[in-house]
């Protein structure tokens, strides 16, 4: 009798809708379970929710080999380059050494500094050196919007053109930093991005011997050497100025020809 009463109660509950069975797990869709995870990064989505995969600088160099350079061909040439110019404290001293040794180099010009010291930029070109674009005020490019990035390049290019008669083809990003979207734009606009493969680390205020060591132990055929002929407040580039004559002499003793980047990379200095 008791069993019959319990069964009757259950039937009543079920019929009234109070009792519900546990939900089954939601099925996984075929699309989400079978689609490779790389698809979202390899194929940019049309929406704004999916971001393009971030490539390393090494990967960007490989992908954009025609635009992004860190060295030249493996010939007995070395290109000396100097960033963050013009700077009245150090640039004239570097120019004096280069003139004495009859060496031509590539200077990467900061637009805001060129506005303040135009005569130094004009001197560079008059003495046979070429100039490249090193932004207007030295920001980290990858942290800029595309609009801000383009302004950095175009405004600096205009300043250099007024002073030298040409718009540089070569851009050196501050800190060597650039992202893929910026690289694509540079390629479409027929610019070259030129970094380096030998770093003097002179911006640390190193003495002459350390600067020499950093360059001469790393240099090889086709090397692009990074040095500075300008710096921020309180910077000390005495080591670079003092090391430069001995670096030039030693490279020549080793049989290297010292060239500008347009000569090494076989491309025009001027943007076409």
ROKOL-79291 format. One line per 2 residues: number of its first residue (from 0); for each residue x, y, z of N, C-alpha, C. Coordinates in steps of 0.02 Angstrom, whole numbers, padded with zeros to 5 digits, m for minus. Layout:
// residues N
NUM	X,Y,Z,X,Y,Z,X,Y,Z ~ ...
This chain:
// residues 272
0	00042,m00060,00000,00000,00000,00000,00044,00063,00000 ~ 00096,00062,00043,00141,00119,00047,00176,00131,m00019
2	00198,00077,m00053,00233,00083,m00118,00188,00114,m00169 ~ 00124,00093,m00169,00077,00120,m00218,00067,00195,m00207
4	00066,00217,m00144,00057,00289,m00129,00117,00330,m00154 ~ 00179,00303,m00145,00240,00338,m00168,00239,00346,m00243
6	00223,00291,m00279,00221,00292,m00352,00170,00342,m00376 ~ 00114,00345,m00343,00062,00391,m00363,00084,00464,m00354
8	00122,00476,m00301,00147,00544,m00289,00196,00565,m00343 ~ 00240,00519,m00364,00288,00534,m00417,00254,00550,m00482
10	00205,00511,m00499,00168,00523,m00561,00136,00592,m00560 ~ 00109,00611,m00502,00077,00676,m00495,00126,00733,m00505
12	00188,00726,m00477,00239,00779,m00482,00261,00787,m00554 ~ 00273,00730,m00587,00297,00733,m00657,00246,00765,m00701
14	00185,00746,m00693,00131,00774,m00734,00121,00848,m00722 ~ 00135,00870,m00663,00125,00942,m00647,00181,00985,m00673
16	00238,00954,m00695,00294,00992,m00723,00342,01016,m00671 ~ 00336,01000,m00608,00383,01023,m00556,00450,00988,m00563
18	00453,00928,m00581,00514,00889,m00586,00543,00895,m00656 ~ 00607,00909,m00661,00641,00911,m00726,00704,00869,m00722
20	00718,00834,m00775,00779,00793,m00778,00840,00837,m00787 ~ 00901,00817,m00764,00962,00855,m00774,00976,00867,m00847
22	01003,00929,m00864,01019,00944,m00933,01080,00906,m00956 ~ 01080,00882,m01018,01139,00849,m01047,01190,00902,m01066
24	01255,00884,m01067,01306,00932,m01088,01292,00958,m01158 ~ 01305,01023,m01170,01293,01052,m01236,01342,01022,m01286
26	01319,01004,m01345,01363,00974,m01395,01414,01025,m01420 ~ 01475,01001,m01435,01527,01044,m01463,01516,01045,m01538
28	01515,01106,m01567,01502,01110,m01639,01560,01082,m01678 ~ 01546,01057,m01737,01598,01027,m01779,01649,01080,m01800
30	01624,01141,m01812,01670,01193,m01834,01721,01210,m01781 ~ 01700,01216,m01719,01747,01237,m01667,01793,01180,m01647
32	01773,01118,m01656,01815,01063,m01634,01865,01041,m01688 ~ 01851,01056,m01752,01893,01031,m01805,01938,01085,m01835
34	01920,01149,m01827,01958,01202,m01859,02026,01210,m01826 ~ 02081,01211,m01865,02148,01219,m01835,02154,01285,m01798
36	02192,01285,m01744,02198,01346,m01704,02236,01400,m01741 ~ 02276,01381,m01791,02316,01431,m01827,02275,01473,m01875
38	02213,01451,m01890,02174,01485,m01941,02162,01558,m01923 ~ 02148,01571,m01860,02131,01639,m01841,02190,01686,m01848
40	02251,01662,m01837,02309,01705,m01843,02334,01709,m01914 ~ 02325,01656,m01953,02350,01656,m02022,02305,01696,m02068
42	02241,01697,m02054,02193,01732,m02096,02158,01785,m02055 ~ 02177,01849,m02063,02146,01902,m02022,02071,01903,m02032
44	02035,01909,m01977,01962,01912,m01980,01939,01981,m02001 ~ 01877,01983,m02027,01851,02048,m02048,01829,02090,m01988
46	01814,02058,m01933,01793,02094,m01873,01852,02120,m01834 ~ 01838,02155,m01779,01891,02185,m01739,01908,02143,m01678
48	01874,02085,m01670,01884,02045,m01610,01948,02003,m01614 ~ 01970,01988,m01675,02027,01943,m01684,02087,01983,m01706
50	02142,01979,m01670,02202,02016,m01686,02250,01972,m01725 ~ 02288,02006,m01769,02337,01971,m01810,02394,01946,m01765
52	02420,01888,m01782,02475,01860,m01744,02535,01907,m01745 ~ 02565,01917,m01687,02623,01961,m01682,02687,01922,m01699
54	02722,01944,m01751,02784,01911,m01771,02843,01945,m01736 ~ 02895,01907,m01724,02957,01935,m01696,02993,01975,m01750
56	03042,02015,m01729,03081,02052,m01778,03116,02005,m01826 ~ 03141,01949,m01800,03174,01900,m01843,03126,01872,m01895
58	03065,01857,m01875,03015,01832,m01923,02996,01885,m01973 ~ 02991,01947,m01951,02975,02002,m01997,03031,02012,m02048
60	03093,02005,m02027,03149,02011,m02075,03145,01958,m02129 ~ 03127,01897,m02109,03120,01844,m02158,03061,01855,m02205
62	03005,01876,m02177,02944,01886,m02217,02950,01946,m02264 ~ 02985,01997,m02243,02992,02058,m02283,03066,02070,m02301
64	03097,02018,m02326,03170,02020,m02338,03190,02075,m02387 ~ 03147,02093,m02434,03164,02145,m02482,03161,02215,m02452
66	03124,02222,m02397,03114,02288,m02367,03155,02297,m02303 ~ 03163,02244,m02264,03191,02247,m02197,03262,02217,m02198
68	03313,02259,m02186,03383,02237,m02190,03419,02246,m02123 ~ 03462,02200,m02107,03507,02208,m02050,03580,02199,m02070
70	03594,02180,m02131,03662,02171,m02155,03662,02172,m02231 ~ 03722,02178,m02258,03729,02176,m02330,03754,02109,m02354
72	03773,02104,m02418,03801,02042,m02444,03867,02025,m02410 ~ 03886,01963,m02414,03948,01940,m02381,04009,01958,m02422
74	04019,02022,m02431,04079,02047,m02466,04121,02085,m02416 ~ 04182,02103,m02435,04228,02136,m02388,04211,02210,m02381
76	04150,02222,m02361,04127,02289,m02348,04096,02293,m02279 ~ 04102,02352,m02248,04070,02367,m02184,04039,02436,m02191
78	03979,02443,m02165,03945,02508,m02164,03942,02534,m02092 ~ 03974,02590,m02079,03969,02623,m02014,03908,02668,m02016
80	03865,02663,m01964,03805,02705,m01961,03802,02738,m01892 ~ 03774,02799,m01892,03770,02838,m01830,03699,02865,m01821
82	03670,02851,m01764,03601,02870,m01749,03597,02933,m01707 ~ 03536,02960,m01703,03516,03014,m01657,03550,03080,m01671
84	03563,03093,m01734,03595,03156,m01754,03541,03204,m01780 ~ 03559,03269,m01783,03622,03300,m01764,03622,03320,m01690
86	03682,03321,m01662,03691,03340,m01592,03756,03382,m01589 ~ 03752,03446,m01571,03811,03489,m01573,03866,03468,m01526
88	03851,03424,m01477,03903,03401,m01431,03948,03348,m01463 ~ 03920,03305,m01504,03958,03247,m01529,03962,03242,m01605
90	03911,03264,m01640,03912,03256,m01713,03971,03290,m01747 ~ 03988,03352,m01728,04047,03383,m01760,04112,03345,m01748
92	04119,03316,m01689,04180,03277,m01675,04184,03215,m01719 ~ 04128,03181,m01727,04127,03123,m01770,04141,03143,m01843
94	04110,03197,m01865,04122,03221,m01933,04196,03238,m01944 ~ 04227,03267,m01894,04298,03285,m01900,04341,03223,m01911
96	04328,03170,m01873,04366,03107,m01881,04355,03078,m01950 ~ 04293,03075,m01971,04277,03046,m02037,04310,03085,m02093
98	04311,03151,m02087,04344,03192,m02137,04419,03179,m02140 ~ 04449,03172,m02082,04521,03159,m02079,04539,03093,m02112
100	04498,03042,m02102,04513,02975,m02128,04479,02961,m02195 ~ 04445,03012,m02222,04412,03006,m02287,04365,02946,m02289
102	04322,02942,m02239,04272,02889,m02234,04203,02920,m02240 ~ 04161,02889,m02281,04091,02910,m02287,04046,02860,m02252
104	03996,02885,m02216,03953,02843,m02175,03880,02862,m02187 ~ 03836,02829,m02149,03765,02844,m02152,03742,02870,m02084
106	03712,02929,m02084,03685,02959,m02023,03609,02953,m02024 ~ 03580,02931,m01968,03507,02928,m01962,03483,02987,m01920
108	03445,03030,m01953,03428,03096,m01928,03360,03096,m01891 ~ 03359,03128,m01833,03297,03140,m01796,03271,03209,m01817
110	03208,03210,m01841,03181,03271,m01870,03182,03332,m01825 ~ 03163,03323,m01762,03161,03380,m01716,03231,03409,m01704
112	03281,03367,m01707,03350,03391,m01698,03375,03426,m01761 ~ 03354,03400,m01819,03373,03432,m01882,03345,03503,m01886
114	03285,03512,m01859,03256,03580,m01859,03298,03627,m01816 ~ 03327,03602,m01762,03366,03645,m01717,03437,03656,m01742
116	03464,03607,m01779,03535,03610,m01800,03541,03594,m01875 ~ 03509,03634,m01917,03509,03620,m01988,03578,03620,m02020
118	03623,03663,m01995,03689,03668,m02026,03728,03603,m02020 ~ 03716,03566,m01966,03752,03502,m01958,03728,03450,m02009
120	03663,03451,m02023,03637,03405,m02074,03666,03424,m02142 ~ 03668,03487,m02157,03697,03510,m02220,03771,03492,m02225
122	03806,03496,m02169,03877,03477,m02170,03886,03403,m02185 ~ 03844,03361,m02157,03848,03289,m02170,03846,03276,m02245
124	03797,03305,m02278,03788,03293,m02349,03845,03325,m02389 ~ 03866,03384,m02371,03920,03418,m02406,03985,03377,m02404
126	03995,03341,m02349,04058,03302,m02342,04050,03230,m02367 ~ 03996,03216,m02403,03991,03153,m02438,03953,03097,m02403
128	03925,03111,m02345,03887,03060,m02309,03815,03059,m02334 ~ 03779,03004,m02321,03709,03002,m02337,03669,03002,m02271
130	03606,03020,m02277,03564,03023,m02217,03502,02980,m02226 ~ 03478,02954,m02169,03417,02915,m02166,03369,02946,m02116
132	03309,02919,m02115,03255,02944,m02073,03253,02905,m02007 ~ 03259,02941,m01951,03259,02909,m01885,03201,02935,m01842
134	03145,02954,m01875,03085,02979,m01842,03091,03053,m01824 ~ 03036,03081,m01801,03036,03152,m01782,03060,03163,m01711
136	03036,03122,m01663,03057,03133,m01593,03072,03068,m01557 ~ 03092,03016,m01595,03120,02955,m01566,03071,02915,m01523
138	03010,02902,m01546,02964,02859,m01508,02976,02786,m01524 ~ 02944,02743,m01487,02944,02672,m01503,02886,02659,m01552
140	02905,02643,m01614,02854,02640,m01667,02797,02592,m01652 ~ 02812,02534,m01624,02760,02483,m01615,02705,02505,m01566
142	02718,02558,m01529,02668,02584,m01482,02627,02641,m01511 ~ 02640,02658,m01575,02605,02713,m01607,02547,02688,m01649
144	02497,02729,m01658,02446,02715,m01708,02477,02723,m01777 ~ 02444,02697,m01828,02470,02704,m01896,02473,02777,m01917
146	02424,02815,m01896,02424,02886,m01914,02484,02921,m01884 ~ 02498,02908,m01820,02555,02939,m01787,02621,02915,m01817
148	02624,02851,m01834,02685,02824,m01865,02699,02858,m01932 ~ 02648,02864,m01974,02657,02895,m02039,02680,02968,m02032
150	02651,03003,m01983,02671,03073,m01972,02745,03078,m01953 ~ 02768,03031,m01911,02839,03030,m01892,02884,03026,m01953
152	02867,02981,m01999,02908,02970,m02058,02901,03027,m02108 ~ 02841,03046,m02124,02829,03095,m02177,02855,03165,m02157
154	02842,03184,m02095,02865,03251,m02073,02941,03254,m02072 ~ 02973,03202,m02046,03046,03201,m02045,03074,03200,m02116
156	03042,03162,m02160,03064,03161,m02230,03061,03230,m02261 ~ 03009,03268,m02247,03003,03336,m02273,03057,03381,m02247
158	03072,03375,m02183,03125,03417,m02152,03192,03402,m02185 ~ 03208,03338,m02192,03272,03319,m02222,03275,03342,m02295
160	03219,03337,m02331,03219,03358,m02401,03235,03432,m02408 ~ 03207,03472,m02363,03221,03544,m02366,03294,03559,m02354
162	03327,03518,m02314,03397,03531,m02296,03447,03500,m02344 ~ 03428,03444,m02375,03476,03406,m02415,03459,03400,m02489
164	03395,03414,m02505,03374,03408,m02574,03345,03340,m02592 ~ 03343,03294,m02545,03311,03229,m02559,03277,03201,m02497
166	03227,03158,m02510,03191,03123,m02457,03222,03054,m02449 ~ 03248,03037,m02390,03283,02974,m02382,03238,02913,m02395
168	03266,02864,m02428,03232,02800,m02437,03236,02758,m02374 ~ 03292,02764,m02338,03305,02720,m02281,03277,02748,m02216
170	03244,02705,m02179,03217,02720,m02113,03250,02674,m02063 ~ 03272,02703,m02008,03294,02661,m01952,03247,02675,m01893
172	03207,02625,m01874,03161,02635,m01818,03199,02647,m01753 ~ 03178,02694,m01712,03209,02700,m01646,03205,02634,m01608
174	03259,02615,m01577,03266,02552,m01540,03261,02491,m01587 ~ 03260,02502,m01653,03254,02447,m01700,03185,02416,m01701
176	03135,02451,m01674,03069,02421,m01661,03018,02443,m01713 ~ 02983,02393,m01742,02932,02407,m01792,02884,02348,m01795
178	02821,02359,m01814,02775,02303,m01819,02757,02289,m01891 ~ 02717,02237,m01901,02705,02214,m01970,02663,02264,m02010
180	02613,02293,m01980,02571,02341,m02017,02614,02400,m02041 ~ 02659,02423,m01999,02704,02479,m02018,02752,02457,m02073
182	02776,02396,m02069,02820,02370,m02121,02784,02366,m02188 ~ 02722,02343,m02188,02685,02338,m02250,02676,02407,m02282
184	02661,02456,m02240,02654,02525,m02266,02720,02549,m02296 ~ 02775,02538,m02260,02841,02559,m02284,02857,02527,m02351
186	02842,02463,m02358,02855,02428,m02421,02814,02458,m02478 ~ 02750,02472,m02465,02707,02500,m02517,02731,02570,m02538
188	02761,02606,m02491,02784,02674,m02505,02856,02675,m02531 ~ 02885,02615,m02542,02953,02608,m02570,03008,02634,m02523
190	02997,02625,m02458,03050,02638,m02409,03088,02573,m02396 ~ 03147,02579,m02366,03183,02522,m02338,03191,02532,m02263
192	03183,02478,m02226,03196,02479,m02154,03265,02449,m02143 ~ 03310,02486,m02113,03379,02462,m02105,03400,02465,m02032
194	03408,02408,m02002,03434,02404,m01934,03509,02388,m01935 ~ 03533,02341,m01898,03605,02329,m01892,03616,02257,m01869
196	03678,02233,m01875,03696,02168,m01845,03759,02172,m01802 ~ 03786,02232,m01794,03842,02243,m01747,03824,02304,m01705
198	03819,02295,m01640,03799,02349,m01595,03857,02369,m01550 ~ 03879,02431,m01557,03935,02455,m01516,03916,02464,m01443
200	03852,02471,m01429,03826,02485,m01362,03855,02550,m01333 ~ 03875,02595,m01377,03907,02657,m01354,03860,02701,m01316
202	03794,02694,m01327,03745,02736,m01292,03748,02725,m01216 ~ 03780,02671,m01194,03786,02659,m01123,03842,02701,m01091
204	03876,02741,m01131,03931,02781,m01105,03995,02741,m01096 ~ 04004,02690,m01137,04063,02647,m01131,04127,02685,m01150
206	04183,02663,m01123,04246,02694,m01140,04271,02669,m01208 ~ 04324,02699,m01232,04351,02685,m01299,04365,02611,m01310
208	04396,02578,m01262,04416,02508,m01272,04356,02462,m01277 ~ 04304,02476,m01238,04244,02433,m01241,04206,02443,m01306
210	04203,02505,m01329,04170,02518,m01394,04208,02482,m01449 ~ 04273,02488,m01449,04314,02453,m01500,04303,02378,m01497
212	04304,02351,m01437,04295,02279,m01429,04228,02256,m01456 ~ 04175,02292,m01440,04108,02272,m01462,04102,02272,m01538
214	04137,02317,m01570,04133,02320,m01643,04180,02269,m01675 ~ 04243,02269,m01656,04293,02230,m01691,04288,02155,m01679
216	04258,02134,m01625,04249,02062,m01613,04188,02034,m01649 ~ 04143,02078,m01670,04081,02054,m01701,04077,02066,m01776
218	04119,02110,m01802,04114,02130,m01872,04134,02072,m01918 ~ 04100,02070,m01976,04114,02019,m02027,04093,02049,m02094
220	04108,02015,m02149,04089,02043,m02214,04014,02058,m02218 ~ 03999,02119,m02240,03929,02139,m02246,03898,02167,m02183
222	03938,02180,m02132,03911,02205,m02068,03886,02277,m02073 ~ 03831,02290,m02038,03807,02358,m02028,03817,02373,m01954
224	03858,02423,m01939,03879,02438,m01871,03837,02497,m01844 ~ 03809,02487,m01785,03771,02540,m01752,03814,02577,m01702
226	03819,02643,m01712,03849,02688,m01664,03804,02750,m01658 ~ 03823,02795,m01615,03784,02856,m01605,03829,02917,m01609
228	03802,02970,m01639,03836,03035,m01640,03790,03088,m01610 ~ 03744,03065,m01569,03698,03108,m01533,03666,03068,m01477
230	03642,03103,m01427,03612,03069,m01371,03568,03115,m01330 ~ 03539,03086,m01279,03495,03125,m01235,03535,03166,m01185
232	03498,03201,m01143,03529,03242,m01091,03574,03200,m01047 ~ 03635,03222,m01037,03682,03186,m00994,03717,03128,m01026
234	03703,03115,m01090,03736,03058,m01124,03810,03073,m01135 ~ 03849,03019,m01139,03921,03026,m01147,03945,02980,m01204
236	03962,03010,m01260,03985,02971,m01318,04059,02982,m01331 ~ 04095,03000,m01279,04167,03009,m01286,04201,02945,m01309
238	04177,02888,m01285,04206,02824,m01305,04201,02813,m01380 ~ 04145,02830,m01411,04137,02823,m01483,04184,02868,m01521
240	04187,02931,m01500,04231,02979,m01535,04304,02957,m01531 ~ 04326,02934,m01473,04395,02914,m01464,04411,02847,m01498
242	04361,02803,m01502,04373,02737,m01532,04372,02740,m01608 ~ 04337,02788,m01636,04325,02789,m01708,04389,02786,m01750
244	04441,02825,m01736,04501,02820,m01778,04532,02750,m01778 ~ 04534,02718,m01720,04564,02652,m01716,04520,02599,m01747
246	04454,02608,m01743,04408,02561,m01776,04418,02566,m01852 ~ 04422,02626,m01878,04432,02635,m01950,04498,02604,m01972
248	04551,02618,m01936,04617,02591,m01954,04617,02515,m01953 ~ 04588,02485,m01901,04589,02412,m01895,04546,02380,m01950
250	04489,02408,m01965,04447,02380,m02018,04484,02383,m02085 ~ 04517,02438,m02098,04556,02443,m02160,04614,02393,m02161
252	04646,02385,m02103,04701,02336,m02099,04676,02265,m02114 ~ 04613,02251,m02097,04584,02185,m02110,04559,02179,m02182
254	04566,02231,m02221,04547,02228,m02291,04476,02248,m02306 ~ 04441,02280,m02259,04373,02301,m02271,04370,02368,m02306
256	04322,02374,m02351,04305,02438,m02380,04248,02468,m02339 ~ 04255,02531,m02319,04203,02564,m02279,04157,02603,m02326
258	04093,02585,m02325,04046,02612,m02374,03983,02638,m02341 ~ 03945,02676,m02379,03879,02699,m02356,03828,02645,m02371
260	03769,02650,m02340,03720,02597,m02347,03693,02590,m02418 ~ 03687,02645,m02454,03663,02639,m02522,03711,02599,m02565
262	03776,02607,m02552,03827,02568,m02588,03823,02494,m02568 ~ 03818,02481,m02504,03817,02411,m02481,03754,02375,m02504
264	03697,02406,m02498,03633,02373,m02512,03612,02379,m02584 ~ 03651,02416,m02624,03637,02425,m02695,03567,02453,m02706
266	03553,02506,m02670,03488,02540,m02678,03499,02615,m02673 ~ 03456,02655,m02703,03465,02727,m02700,03456,02755,m02630
268	03490,02809,m02616,03482,02842,m02551,03416,02880,m02548 ~ 03389,02897,m02606,03330,02939,m02610,03268,02897,m02624
270	03214,02914,m02590,03150,02880,m02602,03125,02898,m02671 ~ 03107,02848,m02710,03084,02858,m02779,03009,02873,m02780
